[in-house]
Amino acid sequence: MPTFVLMTKLAPEAARQMRARAELGRDWLDQVKKKCPQVRFLAHYALLGPYDFLDIYEAPDEETAAKVSMISMANGALQAESWTAIPYRRFVELTREI
């Protein structure tokens, strides 16, 4: 399955709800599992920088990855971007084909 990286920046209102962050995160994950059952999360990180969270996950296709981003936006994200991630070894193989 293709790998994707979700970069999330919370809206200021959502960022102020730090005490409820764990519950809000669980609600978001439950929605993703219900609406995109084929998604498999590999890692989740809180960040110090321009984005608040980074998730690495597998999804069957770009449309499912887009749904993950849209669920994030519907749950308080100011910005949510899903990026395609190519494993480095595969990237090197692709460069040899050029």
DSSP file (Angstrom, degrees, kcal/mol; ACC not computed):
  #  RESIDUE AA STRUCTURE BP1 BP2  ACC     N-H-->O    O-->H-N    N-H-->O    O-->H-N    TCO  KAPPA ALPHA  PHI   PSI    X-CA   Y-CA   Z-CA
    1    1 A M              0   0    0      0, 0.0    60,-0.1     0, 0.0     0, 0.0   0.000 360.0 360.0 360.0 142.5    0.0    0.0    0.0
    2    2 A P        -     0   0    0      0, 0.0    57,-1.9     0, 0.0     2,-0.4  -0.271 360.0-129.0 -62.2 150.2    1.3    3.5   -0.7
    3    3 A T  E     -AB  58  85A   0     82,-0.7    82,-2.6    55,-0.2     2,-0.3  -0.824  25.5-173.2-102.9 141.4    2.7    5.5    2.2
    4    4 A F  E     -AB  57  84A   0     53,-3.4    53,-2.6    -2,-0.4     2,-0.5  -0.931  17.6-143.1-131.5 155.4    1.5    9.1    3.0
    5    5 A V  E     -AB  56  83A   0     78,-2.5    78,-3.1    -2,-0.3     2,-0.6  -0.987  13.3-155.1-118.3 125.7    2.6   11.8    5.4
    6    6 A L  E     -AB  55  82A   0     49,-3.1    49,-2.2    -2,-0.5     2,-0.5  -0.907   6.0-166.3-103.7 120.2   -0.1   14.0    6.9
    7    7 A M  E     -AB  54  81A   0     74,-2.9    74,-2.4    -2,-0.6     2,-0.4  -0.932  12.3-171.3-105.7 123.0    1.0   17.4    8.1
    8    8 A T  E     -AB  53  80A   0     45,-2.4    44,-2.6    -2,-0.5    45,-2.1  -0.950  17.0-172.5-124.4 133.6   -1.5   19.1   10.3
    9    9 A K  E     - B   0  79A   0     70,-3.0    69,-2.5    -2,-0.4    70,-2.1  -0.992  26.3-132.9-119.4 123.9   -1.7   22.7   11.7
   10   10 A L  E     - B   0  77A   0     -2,-0.5    67,-0.2    67,-0.3    66,-0.1  -0.430  19.5-112.1 -75.7 148.5   -4.4   23.3   14.3
   11   11 A A     >  -     0   0    0     65,-2.6     4,-2.6    -2,-0.1     3,-0.3  -0.461  36.3-107.4 -68.5 151.8   -6.7   26.3   14.1
   12   12 A P  H  > S+     0   0    0      0, 0.0     4,-1.4     0, 0.0    -1,-0.1   0.860 120.5  53.3 -53.3 -37.9   -6.1   28.7   17.0
   13   13 A E  H  4 S+     0   0    0      1,-0.2     4,-0.3     2,-0.2     3,-0.2   0.917 111.6  44.8 -64.1 -42.2   -9.3   27.7   18.7
   14   14 A A  H >4 S+     0   0    0     -3,-0.3     3,-1.4    62,-0.3    -1,-0.2   0.874 108.7  57.0 -69.2 -37.1   -8.4   24.0   18.6
   15   15 A A  H 3< S+     0   0    0     -4,-2.6     3,-0.4     1,-0.3    -1,-0.2   0.810 100.2  58.9 -64.5 -28.8   -4.9   24.8   19.7
   16   16 A R  T 3< S+     0   0    0     -4,-1.4     3,-0.3    -5,-0.2     2,-0.3   0.586  89.8  74.9 -76.4  -8.6   -6.3   26.4   22.9
   17   17 A Q    X   +     0   0    0     -3,-1.4     3,-1.0    -4,-0.3    -1,-0.2  -0.221  54.3 138.6 -96.0  43.7   -8.0   23.2   23.8
   18   18 A M  G >   +     0   0    0     -3,-0.4     3,-1.3    -2,-0.3     4,-0.4   0.823  64.7  59.9 -61.1 -33.5   -4.9   21.4   25.0
   19   19 A R  G 3  S+     0   0    0     -3,-0.3     3,-0.3     1,-0.3    -1,-0.3   0.836 111.8  40.3 -65.2 -30.3   -6.5   19.9   28.1
   20   20 A A  G <> S+     0   0    0     -3,-1.0     4,-2.7     1,-0.2    -1,-0.3   0.289  84.9 109.6 -98.0   9.4   -9.0   18.0   25.8
   21   21 A R  H <> S+     0   0    0     -3,-1.3     4,-2.7     1,-0.2     5,-0.2   0.877  75.5  50.4 -56.4 -44.6   -6.3   17.2   23.2
   22   22 A A  H  > S+     0   0    0     -4,-0.4     4,-2.2    -3,-0.3    -1,-0.2   0.921 113.6  45.5 -62.0 -43.8   -6.2   13.5   23.9
   23   23 A E  H  > S+     0   0    0      2,-0.2     4,-2.4     1,-0.2    -2,-0.2   0.921 113.6  49.0 -65.7 -43.8  -10.0   13.1   23.7
   24   24 A L  H  X S+     0   0    0     -4,-2.7     4,-2.3     1,-0.2    -2,-0.2   0.896 111.4  50.6 -62.7 -39.8  -10.1   15.2   20.5
   25   25 A G  H  X S+     0   0    0     -4,-2.7     4,-2.5    -5,-0.2    -1,-0.2   0.894 109.7  49.7 -64.5 -40.8   -7.4   13.1   19.0
   26   26 A R  H  X S+     0   0    0     -4,-2.2     4,-2.6     2,-0.2    -2,-0.2   0.910 110.0  51.1 -64.0 -42.0   -9.2    9.9   19.8
   27   27 A D  H  X S+     0   0    0     -4,-2.4     4,-2.1     2,-0.2    -2,-0.2   0.918 111.1  48.7 -60.7 -43.7  -12.4   11.2   18.3
   28   28 A W  H  X S+     0   0    0     -4,-2.3     4,-2.3     1,-0.2    -2,-0.2   0.935 112.1  48.0 -61.2 -47.2  -10.5   12.1   15.1
   29   29 A L  H  X S+     0   0    0     -4,-2.5     4,-2.7     1,-0.2    -2,-0.2   0.888 109.4  53.2 -63.1 -39.6   -8.9    8.7   14.9
   30   30 A D  H  X S+     0   0    0     -4,-2.6     4,-2.2     2,-0.2    -1,-0.2   0.904 109.4  49.3 -61.2 -41.1  -12.2    7.0   15.5
   31   31 A Q  H  X S+     0   0    0     -4,-2.1     4,-2.8     2,-0.2     5,-0.3   0.918 111.2  48.8 -64.9 -42.8  -13.7    8.9   12.6
   32   32 A V  H  X S+     0   0    0     -4,-2.3     4,-2.7     1,-0.2     7,-0.2   0.938 112.0  49.0 -62.0 -45.7  -10.8    8.0   10.3
   33   33 A K  H  < S+     0   0    0     -4,-2.7    -1,-0.2     1,-0.2    -2,-0.2   0.881 115.1  45.0 -61.6 -38.3  -11.1    4.3   11.3
   34   34 A K  H  < S+     0   0    0     -4,-2.2    -2,-0.2    -5,-0.2    -1,-0.2   0.918 123.2  33.0 -71.8 -44.2  -14.8    4.4   10.6
   35   35 A K  H  < S+     0   0    0     -4,-2.8    -2,-0.2     1,-0.2    -3,-0.2   0.681 133.1  28.8 -89.2 -19.1  -14.7    6.3    7.3
   36   36 A C    ><  +     0   0    0     -4,-2.7     3,-2.1    -5,-0.3    -1,-0.2  -0.515  67.1 165.7-137.8  65.8  -11.4    4.9    6.0
   37   37 A P  T 3  S+     0   0    0      0, 0.0    -1,-0.1     0, 0.0    -4,-0.1   0.706  72.8  62.2 -62.6 -19.4  -11.0    1.4    7.5
   38   38 A Q  T 3  S+     0   0    0     -3,-0.1     2,-0.2     2,-0.0    -5,-0.1   0.585  78.8 106.7 -83.1  -8.1   -8.2    0.4    5.2
   39   39 A V    <   -     0   0    0     -3,-2.1     2,-0.5    -7,-0.2    20,-0.2  -0.510  52.4-164.7 -71.8 135.4   -5.9    3.2    6.5
   40   40 A R  E     -C   58   0A   0     18,-2.2    18,-2.7    -2,-0.2     2,-0.3  -0.972  10.6-142.9-125.3 116.1   -3.0    1.9    8.7
   41   41 A F  E     +C   57   0A   0     -2,-0.5    16,-0.3    16,-0.2     3,-0.1  -0.606  19.3 177.9 -80.8 134.5   -1.1    4.4   10.9
   42   42 A L  E     -     0   0A   0     14,-3.4     2,-0.3     1,-0.4    15,-0.2   0.726  65.9  -2.0-104.2 -32.3    2.6    3.8   11.2
   43   43 A A  E     -C   56   0A   0     13,-1.7    13,-2.3     2,-0.0    -1,-0.4  -0.989  51.2-162.1-160.1 152.8    3.6    6.8   13.4
   44   44 A H  E     +C   55   0A   0     -2,-0.3     2,-0.4    11,-0.2    11,-0.2  -0.983  16.2 178.8-142.0 127.1    2.2    9.9   15.0
   45   45 A Y  E     -C   54   0A   0      9,-2.8     9,-2.4    -2,-0.4     2,-0.4  -0.980  25.3-140.1-131.8 141.9    4.3   12.9   16.2
   46   46 A A  E     -C   53   0A   0     -2,-0.4     2,-0.3     7,-0.2     7,-0.3  -0.824  33.9-151.9 -90.3 140.2    3.6   16.2   17.8
   47   47 A L        -     0   0    0      5,-2.8     2,-0.6    -2,-0.4    -2,-0.0  -0.797  21.7-144.3-118.6 155.4    5.9   18.9   16.4
   48   48 A L  S    S+     0   0    0     -2,-0.3     4,-0.1     5,-0.0     5,-0.0  -0.932  75.7  51.8-112.9 101.5    7.5   22.1   17.4
   49   49 A G  S    S-     0   0    0     -2,-0.6    -2,-0.1     2,-0.3     0, 0.0  -0.971 112.4 -31.0 164.1-157.0    7.5   24.2   14.3
   50   50 A P  S    S+     0   0    0      0, 0.0     2,-0.3     0, 0.0    -1,-0.0   0.745 123.7  50.8 -67.5 -22.8    5.1   25.4   11.5
   51   51 A Y        -     0   0    0      1,-0.1    -2,-0.3   -42,-0.1   -42,-0.3  -0.832  68.2-151.9-111.2 154.6    3.0   22.2   11.8
   52   52 A D  S    S+     0   0    0    -44,-2.6    -5,-2.8    -2,-0.3     2,-0.3   0.787  76.1  21.5 -93.4 -32.3    1.5   20.8   15.0
   53   53 A F  E     -AC   8  46A   0    -45,-2.1   -45,-2.4    -7,-0.3     2,-0.4  -0.977  53.7-162.9-140.4 151.2    1.4   17.1   14.0
   54   54 A L  E     -AC   7  45A   0     -9,-2.4    -9,-2.8    -2,-0.3     2,-0.4  -0.997  12.9-175.7-131.6 126.6    2.9   14.6   11.6
   55   55 A D  E     -AC   6  44A   0    -49,-2.2   -49,-3.1    -2,-0.4     2,-0.5  -0.974  11.8-157.3-122.2 138.5    1.3   11.3   10.9
   56   56 A I  E     +AC   5  43A   0    -13,-2.3   -14,-3.4    -2,-0.4   -13,-1.7  -0.970  30.3 155.6-113.0 127.2    2.8    8.6    8.7
   57   57 A Y  E     -AC   4  41A   0    -53,-2.6   -53,-3.4    -2,-0.5     2,-0.4  -0.966  39.1-123.1-149.3 162.0    0.2    6.2    7.3
   58   58 A E  E     +AC   3  40A   0    -18,-2.7   -18,-2.2    -2,-0.3   -55,-0.2  -0.892  30.0 172.4-107.8 140.6   -0.6    3.7    4.5
   59   59 A A        -     0   0    0    -57,-1.9   -20,-0.1    -2,-0.4     3,-0.1  -0.976  40.1-120.4-143.1 153.7   -3.7    4.1    2.4
   60   60 A P  S    S-     0   0    0      0, 0.0     2,-0.3     0, 0.0   -57,-0.1   0.777  87.5 -11.4 -68.8 -24.8   -4.9    2.3   -0.7
   61   61 A D  S  > S-     0   0    0    -59,-0.1     4,-1.8   -60,-0.1     3,-0.1  -0.969  73.8 -89.0-164.5 174.6   -5.0    5.4   -2.9
   62   62 A E  H  > S+     0   0    0     -2,-0.3     4,-2.4     1,-0.2     5,-0.1   0.823 118.2  58.9 -65.8 -33.0   -4.8    9.2   -3.1
   63   63 A E  H  > S+     0   0    0      2,-0.2     4,-1.8     1,-0.2    -1,-0.2   0.908 106.5  47.2 -65.7 -40.1   -8.6    9.6   -2.6
   64   64 A T  H  > S+     0   0    0      2,-0.2     4,-1.8     1,-0.2    -1,-0.2   0.908 111.2  51.9 -66.0 -40.4   -8.5    7.8    0.7
   65   65 A A  H  X S+     0   0    0     -4,-1.8     4,-1.8     1,-0.2    -2,-0.2   0.890 107.2  53.5 -61.6 -38.7   -5.5   10.0    1.7
   66   66 A A  H  X S+     0   0    0     -4,-2.4     4,-2.5     1,-0.2    -1,-0.2   0.886 105.1  54.4 -63.1 -38.1   -7.5   13.0    0.8
   67   67 A K  H  X S+     0   0    0     -4,-1.8     4,-2.8     2,-0.2     5,-0.2   0.898 104.2  54.6 -62.4 -40.0  -10.4   11.8    3.0
   68   68 A V  H  X S+     0   0    0     -4,-1.8     4,-1.7     1,-0.2    -1,-0.2   0.929 110.7  46.0 -59.3 -44.4   -7.9   11.6    6.0
   69   69 A S  H  X S+     0   0    0     -4,-1.8     4,-2.3     1,-0.2    -2,-0.2   0.913 112.3  50.5 -63.2 -43.0   -6.9   15.3    5.4
   70   70 A M  H  X S+     0   0    0     -4,-2.5     4,-2.3     1,-0.2    -2,-0.2   0.873 107.2  53.3 -66.1 -36.7  -10.6   16.3    5.0
   71   71 A I  H  X S+     0   0    0     -4,-2.8     4,-0.6     2,-0.2    -1,-0.2   0.897 109.1  51.0 -63.3 -38.5  -11.5   14.6    8.3
   72   72 A S  H ><>S+     0   0    0     -4,-1.7     5,-1.9    -5,-0.2     3,-1.0   0.924 109.7  48.9 -62.3 -44.9   -8.7   16.5    9.9
   73   73 A M  H ><5S+     0   0    0     -4,-2.3     3,-1.1     1,-0.3    -2,-0.2   0.882 108.7  53.4 -63.4 -37.7  -10.0   19.8    8.5
   74   74 A A  H 3<5S+     0   0    0     -4,-2.3    -1,-0.3     1,-0.2    -2,-0.2   0.628 107.7  54.5 -71.9 -12.0  -13.5   18.9    9.7
   75   75 A N  T <<5S-     0   0    0     -3,-1.0    -1,-0.2    -4,-0.6    -2,-0.2  -0.029 133.7 -70.4-115.8  30.3  -12.1   18.4   13.2
   76   76 A G  T < 5S+     0   0    0     -3,-1.1   -65,-2.6     1,-0.3     2,-0.4   0.499  82.4 140.3 104.2   4.2  -10.3   21.7   13.9
   77   77 A A  E   < -B   10   0A   0     -5,-1.9    -1,-0.3   -67,-0.2   -67,-0.3  -0.658  36.5-162.2 -81.0 135.4   -7.3   21.7   11.6
   78   78 A L  E    S+     0   0A   0    -69,-2.5     2,-0.3    -2,-0.4   -68,-0.2   0.822  84.6  11.1 -77.1 -35.0   -6.5   25.0   10.0
   79   79 A Q  E     +B    9   0A   0    -70,-2.1   -70,-3.0    -3,-0.1     2,-0.3  -0.995  65.1 175.1-146.0 136.4   -4.4   23.2    7.5
   80   80 A A  E     +B    8   0A   0     -2,-0.3     2,-0.4   -72,-0.2   -72,-0.2  -0.940   7.1 179.7-146.0 121.5   -4.0   19.4    6.7
   81   81 A E  E     -B    7   0A   0    -74,-2.4   -74,-2.9    -2,-0.3     2,-0.6  -0.982  15.3-155.6-126.9 130.8   -1.9   18.1    3.8
   82   82 A S  E     -B    6   0A   0     -2,-0.4     2,-0.4   -76,-0.2   -76,-0.2  -0.932  17.7-168.0-104.2 123.7   -1.4   14.5    2.8
   83   83 A W  E     -B    5   0A   0    -78,-3.1   -78,-2.5    -2,-0.6     2,-0.3  -0.877  23.9-116.6-111.8 141.7    1.9   14.0    0.9
   84   84 A T  E     -B    4   0A   0     -2,-0.4     2,-0.5   -80,-0.2   -80,-0.2  -0.580  29.3-155.9 -72.1 136.3    2.9   10.9   -1.0
   85   85 A A  E     -B    3   0A   0    -82,-2.6   -82,-0.7    -2,-0.3    -1,-0.0  -0.973   3.9-160.7-119.0 125.2    6.0    9.3    0.5
   86   86 A I        -     0   0    0     -2,-0.5     5,-0.1   -84,-0.1   -82,-0.0  -0.905  29.2-112.8-104.4 125.7    8.3    7.2   -1.7
   87   87 A P     >  -     0   0    0      0, 0.0     4,-2.3     0, 0.0     3,-0.4  -0.287  27.9-120.6 -55.4 141.9   10.6    4.8    0.2
   88   88 A Y  H  > S+     0   0    0      1,-0.3     4,-2.5     2,-0.2     5,-0.2   0.881 110.8  53.8 -57.2 -43.6   14.2    5.9   -0.3
   89   89 A R  H  > S+     0   0    0      1,-0.2     4,-2.0     2,-0.2    -1,-0.3   0.900 110.2  47.7 -59.6 -39.8   15.4    2.7   -1.9
   90   90 A R  H  > S+     0   0    0     -3,-0.4     4,-2.4     2,-0.2    -1,-0.2   0.891 108.9  54.7 -66.9 -38.5   12.5    2.9   -4.5
   91   91 A F  H  X S+     0   0    0     -4,-2.3     4,-2.0     2,-0.2    -2,-0.2   0.923 107.6  49.5 -58.8 -45.1   13.5    6.6   -5.1
   92   92 A V  H  X S+     0   0    0     -4,-2.5     4,-1.4     1,-0.2    -1,-0.2   0.905 109.3  52.6 -62.0 -41.5   17.1    5.5   -5.9
   93   93 A E  H  X S+     0   0    0     -4,-2.0     4,-0.9     1,-0.2     3,-0.3   0.913 107.7  51.9 -59.4 -42.2   15.7    2.8   -8.3
   94   94 A L  H >< S+     0   0    0     -4,-2.4     3,-0.7     1,-0.2     4,-0.5   0.876 104.7  55.7 -62.8 -37.7   13.7    5.5  -10.0
   95   95 A T  H >< S+     0   0    0     -4,-2.0     3,-0.9     1,-0.2    -1,-0.2   0.842 102.7  56.5 -65.7 -30.5   16.7    7.7  -10.5
   96   96 A R  H 3< S+     0   0    0     -4,-1.4    -1,-0.2    -3,-0.3    -2,-0.2   0.756 100.8  58.8 -70.4 -22.8   18.5    4.8  -12.3
   97   97 A E  T <<        0   0    0     -4,-0.9    -1,-0.2    -3,-0.7    -2,-0.2   0.604 360.0 360.0 -80.6 -10.6   15.6    4.6  -14.8
   98   98 A I    <         0   0    0     -3,-0.9    -1,-0.2    -4,-0.5    -2,-0.2   0.448 360.0 360.0 -87.6 360.0   16.2    8.2  -15.8
